[in-house]
């Protein structure tokens, strides 16, 4: 074997370096998440669709009557996608460090980077699923409105940001107390029923409505429906409340993470 | 040159903190191969991770103008769920290498590692020797000024050790090593200077023999004190080795031809 000529490592600005790291981590995420399946990328769409199919078959026949304005599967899908944007950054956070421990030895990979990569990955896959969902809906003749695209985006993004903030908080907590990993999925289970995913808020009893409105997801899911489906009317939800929660939770999560970054780095 | 300015680093243990460095200011010279000595748990690996930039000091700063590798060890640097190729690709990507450069790196790594089709299997399926081959091969592909080695040479078969030894010789022509090992003979062969870590202190010895002597004194003291507790095999092996080395050095000194310190012996 001839002696190899070593390559000097190129120098990059901190920003470029960060982009490179996040991109590499996202590609790595894709490789392990979908690489083991034959048509990995198909599961991007199939995963949420299967969930909708199962629930749709069970509850759809009853619930259909409560939403005459929208074909039920699309009513459901919109809610499910937003719910997924909330829960998946949290779930991805719990294992973000363990799954990338070996890679934190490289000096330009910081403990926050696996989290950012996973958050970005969840946002991208959901956006992709959403686009397919819109195309299929329009192809089937469902009327969609994009007049309130800003509201629609804010609904999705603020939910995602809240999920990311909670993800950071639980990610740090989980590094100290592993029990968190068991608790979070259990706590998430009722979300499907208390976030107006299956039924419109207006079909609930008035007393229940005022309680449910404490859940920011109810606001974003209902407003997104209102923005996307022209005939769907809402009363009560607003954007300010989930927006405020998103900013607060995200700031809390980042602060907590920053304060514990040394511990998180040493754990790897 | 690596400069530590009032560096403090501790890691949490069950009750309280264990200090790796406690307010240490230090200057590690260029072009010196440095052995890191210290008892188990003194924080040798943490020290390497800090020098490599994977961890930051709790207080103080580490300043350097050199390109320093990440710590090369059997348990570091690779994600078990990814294949060898994916791991190598990751390192190339975070450094923004072009596709052509990536190809070169992959060829060099596969040439050095010689792990065949395991290159496309998850690293978690590797033996420790294979991990060492891959890790060594990967870092050899890049041009660093200082290589951080963490117990890398204690694994692998004779062929790998031979290869690693040759690679070390090549590296030493253009770069220096900071070397953690429990094998004092290996350290003596590869390093001229030593850094002795214990209880949050770091003492630099320009001549490795002085460092080893100080380390042996320390071990000696603790060994006699903790004789009842003899199950720490790694440490007592070091101790046996150390005694042998000390005897030999003493003999050499008595014979009037003290081991030429500063240069590694040739055997």
Interface residues (C-beta under 8 A of the other chain):
Chain A: X1 X3 X4 X6 X7 X8 X9 X10 X12 X16 X17 X20 X21 X23 X24 X27 X28 X31 X32 X99 X100 X101 X102 X103 X104 X105 X106 X107 X108 X109 X262 X263 X265 X266 X268
Chain B: X11 X12 X46 X49 X52 X53 X54 X55 X56 X58 X67 X68 X70 X71 X76 X77 X78 X79 X80 X81 X82 X86 X87 X90 X91 X93 X94 X95 X96 X97 X101 X104 X105 X108 X111 X112 X123 X140 X141 X142 X143 X144 X170 X174
